[in-house]
Amino acid sequence: MSALRDELRIDELFARIDALTQEVRSLKTQSGPELLTVQQVADMCEKTPRTIARWIADGRFTVKRNGKTPLIPRDEVTPIVPQSRPQ
């Protein structure tokens, strides 16, 4: 009887693993906003990473984090790029 219960638990675990695998695959295919590093934003805006960090602190960008790394949505940077380039 115990072996039957264990087998059912294992089947439930495999079913859950399959469901999670499908969920992860669907998340990988969903396209969200492109995220840029501070260095990438600095390069685009022709500013230093320190300036971009100040802009983040000032609230110019919505920041998402990958661990400790701040990531900035590209669509928030694009309107700023022309403003930061000398004319």
N, C-alpha and C positions, 0 to 999 in steps of 0.2 A: 504493500500500500504506500509506503514511504517513497519507494522508487517511482511509482506512478505520479505522486505529487511533485517530486523533483523534476520529472520529465515534463509535466505541465508547466512548471515555473520556467524551465529552460525554453520551452516553446513560446511562452509569453515574453521572455526576454528577447528572443530572436525576432519576434513580431515587433517589439518596441524598437529594436535596433534598426530593422528595415524601415519603419516609419520615420525614425530620426534621420536615417540616411537620405531618404527621399526629401525630407524637409530641408536638409543642408544643401542638397543639389538644387532645389528650387530657389533657395536664397542666393546661391552662387550665380544663377542666371538672371536674377532680378537686377535691373540696372538702377542704381541710385546716383546721387550727385557725385561727380568726380571729386576726390579729396586731394588736396595738395599739401606738401610739407611747408614749413616756414621758409626753408631755403628756396623752394620752387616759387613761392609767392614773392620772396625778395628778388629773385631773378626777374620775374615778370614785371615787377614794379620798379626795377632798378633802384632798389633800396637795400639796406643791410638787414640781416636777420634780426638784429637788435631793434631796428625800427618796426619791423613786422611784429615782434614781441610786444612792443609798446602799443601798437595798434590793437593787438589782441586784448591787452590789459584795458585799453580805452573802450573796448566794446565794439570796435568797427567790424569784427568778424564773429560769427557763430563758430565755435570751435568744437570739434568732436575729437575724442582722444582714442588713440590706439596704444593702450598702456599709458606711458607718460608722454608719448609723442603727440603734440597738437596737430590736428589736420583741419584744413580750411576748405570749405566747399568752393569749387572753381567759380560758380555763378555769383558768389559774393565778391570775388576778386576782380572779375572782368570789368565791372563799372569803375573800379578804382584805378585800373591800369592807365587809361588816358590822362587822368588827373595827376598822376605822379610823374609822368614823362615831361621833360622840359620841352617847351614849344619854340 
